[in-house]
Amino acid sequence: MSFEILVVHIMRSICLAPRLKTLHYLVALVARLLPIYSRLGMVLLCTFYFFATIGEPLFGGRIYKGNPQLDGSSFAASHFWALNFNDVPSGFVTLFSLMVVNNWFEIAGACILVTTEYSAIFFVSFFVTRRSAEQLPK
């Protein structure tokens, strides 16, 4: 599809948008919910930053491809090498994966393997804090 055809489709959609009454309702709903979602987003961002800065000195540099402590683990078998706390952005990605409860037992298990069993406190506290942040009054 050429660029001109794409522009024509977008312009046609923009011209038709004012005639769709349900689209007005959707835009109004998003506009009303935006302040609530922005506050929730800031709480999650602060929570992620807090836990990423704690996770970096605890687990940073310990999860890497070829680590003998992770040989034979489900973490290594799944190739989750990018999910680590080596820096704050990687910590954010790891925490997002934990937030959506995507294989959190493998991520937490890998961090426990490279440190101590007490590392589980970090993951449980993140899960409880994240859950509490979602339950804040709106």
C-alpha positions in Angstrom: 0.0 0.0 0.0 1.4 3.3 -1.0 1.8 6.3 1.3 -0.8 8.4 -0.5 -3.5 5.7 -0.1 -2.7 5.5 3.6 -3.1 9.2 4.0 -6.4 9.2 2.1 -7.7 6.4 4.4 -6.6 8.4 7.5 -8.2 11.6 6.2 -11.4 9.8 5.4 -11.5 8.3 8.9 -11.0 11.8 10.4 -13.8 13.2 8.3 -16.2 10.4 9.3 -15.3 10.6 13.0 -17.6 13.6 13.9 -20.6 11.7 12.5 -20.2 8.7 14.8 -22.0 9.4 18.0 -20.6 6.3 19.8 -17.1 7.6 19.1 -18.0 10.8 21.0 -19.0 8.7 24.0 -15.7 6.8 23.9 -13.6 10.0 23.7 -15.6 11.5 26.6 -15.1 8.4 28.7 -11.3 8.3 28.0 -11.1 12.1 28.9 -12.9 11.5 32.2 -10.8 8.5 33.1 -7.4 10.0 32.1 -6.8 11.8 35.5 -7.5 8.5 37.4 -5.2 6.5 35.1 -2.5 9.1 35.3 -2.5 9.0 39.1 -2.4 5.2 39.0 0.4 5.3 36.5 2.4 7.6 38.7 1.9 5.3 41.7 3.1 2.3 39.6 6.0 4.3 38.2 7.2 5.2 41.8 6.7 1.6 42.9 8.7 0.3 40.0 11.5 2.8 40.5 11.7 2.0 44.2 11.9 -1.8 43.7 14.2 -1.4 40.6 16.7 0.6 42.6 16.6 -1.9 45.4 16.8 -4.9 43.0 19.9 -3.5 41.2 22.3 -3.8 44.1 20.7 -7.1 45.2 20.6 -8.9 41.9 22.5 -6.7 39.4 25.2 -8.5 37.5 24.3 -11.9 38.9 21.9 -13.1 36.1 23.8 -13.5 32.9 24.0 -16.1 30.1 26.5 -18.7 31.1 26.1 -18.3 34.9 27.0 -21.8 36.3 24.5 -21.3 39.2 21.6 -21.1 36.6 22.7 -24.1 34.5 19.8 -26.5 34.2 17.2 -24.1 35.7 13.9 -23.4 34.1 15.0 -19.8 33.8 17.9 -20.8 31.6 15.8 -23.2 29.6 13.3 -20.5 28.9 16.0 -18.0 27.8 14.7 -15.2 30.1 18.2 -13.6 30.2 16.8 -10.1 29.5 14.7 -10.3 32.7 17.3 -9.1 35.2 18.1 -6.2 37.5 21.5 -5.3 35.9 20.3 -1.7 35.3 17.1 0.3 36.1 15.4 -0.1 32.7 16.0 -3.9 32.8 14.6 -3.8 36.3 11.5 -2.0 35.0 11.0 -4.7 32.3 11.4 -7.4 34.9 9.0 -5.8 37.4 6.4 -5.4 34.6 6.7 -9.0 33.9 6.3 -9.8 37.6 3.3 -7.3 37.7 1.4 -9.2 35.1 2.4 -12.5 36.9 4.2 -13.8 33.8 6.4 -16.7 35.0 7.2 -14.9 38.2 8.2 -18.1 39.9 11.0 -18.6 37.3 12.3 -15.1 37.6 12.1 -15.2 41.4 13.7 -18.7 41.4 16.6 -17.5 39.3 17.3 -14.6 41.7 17.0 -16.9 44.6 19.5 -19.3 43.0 22.1 -16.6 42.5 21.7 -15.1 46.0 19.9 -16.5 49.1 16.5 -17.8 50.0 15.8 -14.5 51.7 15.5 -12.9 48.2 12.0 -14.2 48.2 11.1 -11.4 50.6 11.8 -8.9 47.8 9.5 -10.6 45.4 6.7 -11.1 47.9 6.9 -7.5 49.1 6.8 -6.3 45.5 3.7 -8.4 44.8 1.9 -7.2 48.0 2.9 -3.6 47.3 1.8 -3.7 43.7 -1.5 -5.3 44.7 -2.0 -2.6 47.3 -1.3 0.1 44.8 -4.0 -1.2 42.5 -6.5 -1.1 45.4 -6.0 2.6 46.2 -9.2 4.6 46.3 -10.0 6.4 43.1 
